[in-house]
Amino acid sequence: MPVTNDQVARRRFLRALYADAYYPDAVVDRGRDILLRLCERIEAEQPSDLASLYALSAVATEEFNALQEAFEAADSEIETVAREEIAEDFAFVAAAYGFPGADVEELIAERDW
């Protein structure tokens, strides 16, 4: 189901990763899809508090954890630039859905990258 939030629909997720050839577009596409699935889940489940939002973001973070293998197979990795870009997009998603005060560290607390 496509997202209905206009801010999210206009957002180019992981922009810095697409701009850098170190990150293969095919793998970055999978990361973008993780973020879009998170948005779809937020729209479907409509979390009413931060704890519920953090539970949804934990699932997406675990998906990024698994995506590390694909980056490594393509001679890339989730390093500083990628970590910051991913975290920024998680914070954007939280704010776009009415949680501007969400702690980005909590949003991605399950990360191992």
GIRAJO-V423150 format. One record per backbone hydrogen bond with DSSP energy under -1.0 kcal/mol. CO is the residue of the C=O (numbers start at 1). NH is the residue of the N-H. If there is no record, write none. Layout:
co;nh
CO;NH
CO;NH
This chain:
co;nh
5;9
6;10
14;18
15;19
20;23
24;28
25;29
27;31
28;32
29;33
30;34
31;35
32;36
33;37
34;38
35;39
36;40
37;41
38;42
39;43
40;44
41;45
42;46
49;53
50;54
51;55
52;56
53;57
54;58
55;59
56;60
57;61
58;62
59;63
60;64
61;65
62;66
63;67
67;71
68;72
69;73
70;74
71;76
72;75
77;79
79;83
80;84
81;85
82;86
83;87
84;88
85;89
86;90
87;91
88;92
89;93
90;94
91;95
92;96
93;97
94;99
95;98
99;102
103;107
104;108
106;109
108;111
